[in-house]
Amino acid sequence: MPPGSPLFRSSDLGGGLAFHLHRTRAFKTVSARLVFHADLDAGTAARALLPRVLARGSRRYPSLREMQIELDRLYGASLSGEARKIGERQTVQFRSDWVTDRLAGTQLLRRMAEHIAETLREPARDARGGLRADVVAQERKILADESRAVYDDKTRYARHRLLDVMCRDEPFARPSIGRTGEIEALTAADVEGAHEALVARAPVDLFLVGDLSWGEGTRFARAFGLHRRGAPRRLRRTRTRAAGAPRTVREKDAVSQAKLEMGFRTPIILGHRLYAASVLMNALFGGTPIGKLFKVVREGASLCYSIGSAMERSKGLLFVHAGIDAANYGKARRLILRQLDELKRGRIAPDAEEQARRMVSGALLSLRDSPGGLVDFALERAIHGERADLQGLLRDLGAARRSDIARAAASVKLDTTFLLHG
């Protein structure tokens, strides 16, 4: 692919359907991902349950067993779905992989289009024509159990509580599958309504990765009929927010190791001129094993069992997580903030800067080895109206100077600290 070319060729096919193709012979399979977009709102739980219900049966294959038998007939194809959160947007994603027509010696592309279209548009129904209440009840219980299980994983629970406090009046606080109470209250009619709304008006992205032509790909995309819809629903833009006065929340629980979560805010998101510099800043702070948090706080001062940082690229958030002895909370918090201050002052060793650049660039280049990695990279950028230009990002990383990294760090402000302790 020429330098600066986007990873995917893209086109708006109408009806709110955007089609993206990465043509390659690097893989023996074709990978498809159909992504419906919605706001994080009260309907989040119903939409999260939907792909699980649809995977349980269609008109011609009304049971999970029959669905799997048909996929086995299609040379071991796969089809699954999930809900994810990207910024303040919920994505309902359907994923499928199958052997290329060239290797299978048959028209699997056409057959898979028919199978996915039926799964999406013609779910299995009861005698009255509605979604099967027993299937909805079974999948509802599984999803509610997954939601409750967050409490059992104290690291995930601490991040969950941090977001509850930090973003309490923002859509981002809502989990990608909704809250437990919302899930438990769902009925078959709620899921039916979510299904109708998504198919009728939700903006959609279809990504294909594999050995197929643009014409073959567009025929596949049009098989779902989504391009014939009217104007799609307009979605809210994810909003960044300035940090408020730093606040600390403590919570007691039966934990042997305290969980420290720190939430920071920054205006830098995908598409910002300092985005590449912010990626390097996070790598130097705590996003990689060479980061200051690992080298100084964990290895040097022995103040934590584990530590790291992560960026939320669509919302303008940066998180630090650490497993500590509660008695070390004050020391650990101060030392963490000191490492960020060092970056703000541009105090970065030249060898560490170049090592971070190599690590980040290597991780980006490895995306080319994974259809899922390619799609994830392109999907985030499509949401922001950006091209999936991997080479362009690599150039930006190479061009980012120490002063750019310092400016990116200077934009990061502490908002909320959460401590879960025994």
N, C-alpha and C positions, 0 to 999 in steps of 0.2 A: 504494500500500500504506500503511495507516495507520501513524503513528509507533509504534515499539515492536513491530510485528508481525514475526514471523519471516519470512525470505525464502521458506521452504518450508512447506507444510502436510504434516505427517508422521503416519504411523500404523504400528503394529506389525501386520503381516499374519499373524504366526505362523511357526513353524519357524525363527526367527532372522532373518526377512526384514523389514527396515524400509523403508517406501516414503515417498519425499519428492517432492512436486510443487511446482514454481514455475510457475504458470499465467500466461502472458503472450502478447500478440500482437506483441511487440517484434521477434520474429525470424520469418523465413520457414521456419525448420526446427524440428523437434523434436530435442532432444539428450538422449540417454540415457547414463547411466553405471552399470554394475553393478559393485559393489565387494565383493569377498570379503576377509575379514580373517583374518590368521593371525599367530602369534608369529614374531619373527625367531629362527630356530633352524636346525638342520641340514637341514631340508626347504626352506629358502628358495630354493635354486638350482632345485630341481625345479619349484616353484610359479612361479618367474620364467620358466622355459622353457615352461610350459603354454600361455599365451595365444598364443605364437608358433606352437606346434604346432597348436592348434585353428584358427587362422586359415588354415592350409594346406589345409583340406578337411573336409567333413562327409559324412554318409551320402548325401544327394542330390547334393551338389556336391563330389566327392572330390578335386579338385585346386584349386590356387590360381587357375588360369585360370577354372575353372568357378565358383568362388566370386565372382570379380570380375565375370564376365558376369552373374550373378544380381544383384549389387549395382547394376550398370549398368541392368538391367531395372527395378530399384526406384528409378528416377529419380535415379541417381547417388548412392545412399546409401553411407555409409562404415561400416566396422566394423574396429576395431583393439583391441589389448590391450597392457598393460604392467604391470610390477611397480614399486611405489614404496614408500618407507619413510616412515612418519609416527611419530615417536617410536620406540618399540621394537616397532612393529607393521609387518608387511608387508601391503600391500594389493595384490591382484591385480585389475586394473581392465579392464573391457571397455567401450569407448566406441563410440557409434554416433550418426550424424546423418542425418536424411532430411527431405524436404520435407513440410510439413504436409498433411494430408488436404484441407484447404480449398483449397490452391493446386494440389495434384496432381489433385484431382477423383476420387480413388480411395481405397480403404481401406489406405493404406500403413502405418498404425499396426498393424493386425492382421497384415499380411504381414511387417513387420519383427519383430514379436514372435515369429512362427513361425520366421523365419530365425535370429534370435539364439538362440532356444531350441534349435534343431537344432544350431547351431554349438557351443553349450555342452554339450549332453547327448549328442549323437550324432556324435562325431568320425569322420573317415575311418579305416578299419581295414584291416589286411592279411587274407590268406586265413585266418589262424588266429584272427582276432577281436581281435588286439591293436593298439595304436597302431603306425603304420608306422615301423619302425626307421630307414629311410632319411630320412624327414622329421625324426625326432628327431635323427639324426646331423647333418644339415645345419643345423638351427636351433641345435643345441648348439655347433657350430663358430662360428657367427656370434656367439652370446652370449659364448663364451669369448674371442673376438677383441675384443669390446667391453670385457670385463673387463680384458684385458691392455693395451688402449689407454689405460687410466688412466695408466699409467707414462709414456706419450709426451706427455701433457698435464701439464707439471710443476706447474701451479697446482692441478689436480685431485689430482695425486699427493701434493702436500704436505698437502692437507686429509685425504686418505685415510690418510696416515701419522700425522697428528696424532690422528685418531680411533683408530687402532691403539694408540697409546700412551696416550692420555687415557682411553679407554673399553675397555681391553684385556680386562677381566673383566666387561663389560656387553654385553647383546645389541645395543646400539646400534652397536657397532664393526663388525658384520656389514653388508656392502653389501646394497642392496635386491635385487640379482640373485644374491647369494651370492658366494663366493670362486672364483677361477679354477680351482683344483684340484677344488672341489666340482662345478663346472659340467662339467669335462672327464670326471669319473667317472660322469656320469648315464647311465642306460640307459632304454630305452623303458618298462620295468617301473616304474622310479622315477617317471617322469612320469605313467604310468597311475595309480599309487598316489596321487600328489598330486591328480590329477583327481578320483578317487573320494572322497578325504577332503574336498576343498573343496565339492563338490556335496552331499555327505551331511551335513556338520556345521559348515561354516564360517559364522560370522555374516555377513550380507549386507546392504548398503545399496543400494537402487535409487533413483537421482535422475533425474527427468524435468523438462526445461525446455521449454516450448512452449505452443502453443494447443490444449489438450485439457482435458477436464473431469476431475474427480476420479474419476468412474465409469469413464471411458475409461482413465485411468491405472492404476487398481487392476486392471482386466481385463488390461491389458498386463503388470502385475507378476505376476499369478497365472499367466500363460501359461508361466512357467518351471517351475512346480510346486514351487518352493522353499518355499512357505508350508505345504506338506503334510509337511515333515520333522519329525523329533523335535526334542528340545531341542538347541540348538547347542552347540558346544564353548566352554568358558570360556577366555578369553584373559587373559594377565598384564597388569597395569596397568604403564604406563611409569613408571619410578621416577626421581625426581631424586636427586642426590647432592651432598653438600657438597664443596667444593673441598679437595683435599689440599694439602700443602706444595708451593708452585710448583716445577716441574721444567722443565728445558730439555734437549731432544734435538737434536743436530746430525747431519746426514747429508750426505755429499759425493756430488756427481754432476756430469755434464758440463753445467752450466748457466752461461749468461753473466750471468743475472740471478738473484740469490738470492731464494728464496721464504720469506717469514716468515709463519707461522701461529700465532696465539695463541688458546687455548681457555679460556673462562671458564665458571663455573657460577653459577646463580641458582635459587632456589626458585620464581621467578615463571614460571608457565606459563598457558596458556589457562584462564580461569575464576578466576584469582587476582584479588583486589581491586585490585592494582596493575598489572594486565596493560596497561591503556590507557596508564598512565604509563610502563611499560617500552617500549612501542612508540615513544612520543615520545622517551624517553631514547636508544634506538638510532638514531632519526633524527638527533638532535643529536650523537651520538657519531660515527657513520660510515656510517649506513645511507642517507644522502642526500648530494647534492653540497654541501649547506650544513653538513654535519657537521664537527665539530672535526678529525677525522682528515684530511679533505680540505683544509680551510682552513689548518690549522696545520702538520701534518706534511708534507703534499705541497706546498702552495702557499707557505706561509710559510718552512719550514725546508728545503724541497727535499731531503728525506731518502728519498723513494720515487718510483717511477715510477707506481705505482697503489696504492690503498689503499681499504679499506671494511670495514664490519662487517655481520653478519647474525645474526638470532636463529633458534634452533630452538625453536619455540613449544610443542612437546609434551614436550620432554626437559629444558628449563631450561638451555640452553646458549647462549652468545654467542661468535661467532667474529670475529676480526680477521684479514684477509689483506692482505699488502703485498708488492710487488715492489721489492727494494732492492739496492743495492750491499752486498756482504757486509761491507765495511769500515764501513758505517754501522749495523750491526746494533745495537750497544749504544745509540747515540744514538736510533735509531728506536724501540727497545723502551721506553726511558725516557720518550720524549716521548708515545708512545701511552698509557702508563699515567698520565702526568700529565694527559692530556685526560679520562680517566675520573675521575681524582681531582677535577678541576674540576667535573664534573657532580655528584659526590658532595657537594661543598661548596655546590651550588646556584648556582654561578657561570655563569649563563646569561643572555645578552643578551635583553631582552624581545622585540626584533624577530626574533631567531633562533628563540625559542620559538614565536612566532605563525606564523612562516614554516614551521617544522616541522609545526605543527598543520595548516596549510592543505595542505601537501604530502601528509601522511599521509591526511587526510580526502579529498582529491581522488583519491588512488590507490584508496581504498576505494569511493568513489562510482563510479569507472570500472568496478568489477566488474559493475555492472548492465548494461554493454554487452557482456558476454561470458558465454555459457552455461557455459563451462569455469570462468571466474572465480567465478561464483555457486556452482557445485558444489564447487570447491576450498574456498571459504569455509565452506560448510555441512558438508562432509565432516570437516574438522578438528574442528569443534565437535561434530559427532555422536559422534566418538570420545571426546570428553571429557564427553559427556552435557550439552552446552550447546546452547541454541537458536541458530539462525543469524540473530541479531538485529543486522543491520547498523546500523539507526538507534540501537539501544542503545549499540553500540560508539562511534558518532559522538558521542553525548551524553557518554559517558565520556571521550572525548578532549577534548571541550570543557570538561569539568569538572575535568580533571586540572590541579593547580597545580604550581608550581615545586618546592614542598616534596615533592610526590608523586614527581616526576621524580627528585629527589635521593635519596629513599628507595629508589626502584627501582635507581638507580645504585649505592647503597651495598650492595645485595644481591649485586652482581656481583663475583665473586672469581676471580683468575687461578689456573688449575690447571696448564696445560701450554703450553710454548712449543716450537715445532718450526721449525728452520731448515734449509732445503735450499740448499746453497751449493757453488760450484765450487772 
